[in-house]
Amino acid sequence: MTYDIIYFMKRTTIFIEEAVEQDLRLLAKRRATPVAVLVREALDTYLTEHRRTERDLPAFVGVDRSGHTDTAERHEDILFQDLEPHPSPARPPREAPRAAETRARGKSSKRR
């Protein structure tokens, strides 16, 4: 029986224009097939074509297939690997006093 075929299918309602519905019925009559079969075929064809055009996946898809078992432990390294550290405020570098100058200063302060 036909109920065996549609047992695992989900019933739905669609709204279409009258002209489309009339064309659909005429096509179904010419092919000697139910309108529901034509609608299912049309939806299947549309979705198949739509899936082909949307092959580009987000960058994070498949990250769990790296083969690494320590991802949970390394999550911060993985997340922040592309970030550069913040630059520190611009200050001129301090020059260390030269040893001779330091000694000279020490001697001159002792003499006074």
C-alpha distance (Angstrom), angle and dihedral (degrees) to the residues before:
residue distance angle dihedral
M1 . . .
T2 3.78 . .
Y3 3.80 91.0 .
D4 3.78 89.2 70.0
I5 3.81 89.4 60.3
I6 3.79 95.9 50.0
Y7 3.80 97.9 36.8
F8 3.82 93.3 102.8
M9 3.80 95.4 39.8
K10 3.78 127.6 101.8
R11 3.79 119.1 -125.4
T12 3.81 116.1 -131.0
T13 3.78 139.2 169.7
I14 3.78 124.6 -132.5
F15 3.79 130.9 -173.6
I16 3.80 116.9 -136.7
E17 3.78 134.1 167.9
E18 3.81 117.7 -93.0
A19 3.81 93.2 -115.4
V20 3.81 91.2 53.8
E21 3.79 91.1 47.7
Q22 3.81 91.1 50.3
D23 3.82 91.9 50.0
L24 3.79 89.9 47.4
R25 3.79 92.1 52.5
L26 3.82 92.1 47.9
L27 3.79 91.5 50.3
A28 3.81 91.0 48.0
K29 3.81 90.1 50.8
R30 3.83 92.4 49.5
R31 3.80 91.5 49.4
A32 3.80 93.4 40.5
T33 3.79 90.8 -129.1
P34 3.80 132.7 120.4
V35 3.81 119.7 -94.0
A36 3.82 89.2 -122.5
V37 3.82 90.6 61.5
L38 3.81 91.1 52.8
V39 3.79 91.4 48.6
R40 3.82 91.8 49.5
E41 3.81 91.1 48.8
A42 3.81 91.8 48.0
L43 3.81 92.4 49.0
D44 3.79 92.0 46.8
T45 3.83 91.5 50.5
Y46 3.80 92.1 47.2
L47 3.80 94.1 48.5
T48 3.80 92.6 46.5
E49 3.81 91.1 53.8
H50 3.81 91.3 43.6
R51 3.83 91.7 53.3
R52 3.81 91.0 52.4
T53 3.80 92.3 56.6
E54 3.81 94.0 48.9
R55 3.79 100.1 58.6
D56 3.81 93.3 123.1
L57 3.76 106.8 101.1
P58 3.79 128.7 -167.3
A59 3.79 115.4 -90.4
F60 3.81 93.9 -110.4
V61 3.81 94.6 60.4
G62 3.78 110.2 111.0
V63 3.79 97.3 13.9
D64 3.78 89.9 130.0
R65 3.79 89.8 63.4
S66 3.79 95.3 71.7
G67 3.78 94.7 111.3
H68 3.81 91.1 -124.7
T69 3.77 118.3 127.3
D70 3.80 96.8 -166.7
T71 3.80 98.9 62.4
A72 3.80 93.5 118.8
E73 3.79 91.0 55.5
R74 3.82 93.1 45.7
H75 3.82 97.4 42.5
E76 3.82 95.4 116.1
D77 3.79 92.5 49.8
I78 3.80 90.3 49.1
L79 3.81 94.7 46.5
F80 3.78 96.6 45.7
Q81 3.80 101.0 34.8
D82 3.81 93.6 108.0
L83 3.81 95.6 47.4
E84 3.77 120.3 98.7
P85 3.80 119.8 -141.4
H86 3.79 116.0 -101.3
P87 3.79 111.8 -97.0
S88 3.78 114.6 -114.9
P89 3.81 118.1 -119.3
A90 3.78 112.6 -77.3
R91 3.80 110.3 -98.3
P92 3.74 127.2 159.9
P93 3.78 109.8 -108.9
R94 3.80 114.3 -102.0
E95 3.72 113.1 -121.4
A96 3.74 115.9 -137.5
P97 3.79 111.3 -124.2
R98 3.75 113.1 -104.9
A99 3.76 115.9 -106.2
A100 3.82 94.0 -121.1
E101 3.82 92.7 51.0
T102 3.77 90.8 48.6
R103 3.79 91.5 51.0
A104 3.81 91.4 46.9
R105 3.77 91.6 51.6
G106 3.75 90.6 49.1
K107 3.80 92.9 51.9
S108 3.80 94.4 46.2
S109 3.78 92.9 51.1
K110 3.79 91.2 50.4
R111 3.81 92.6 53.3
R112 3.75 94.7 59.9
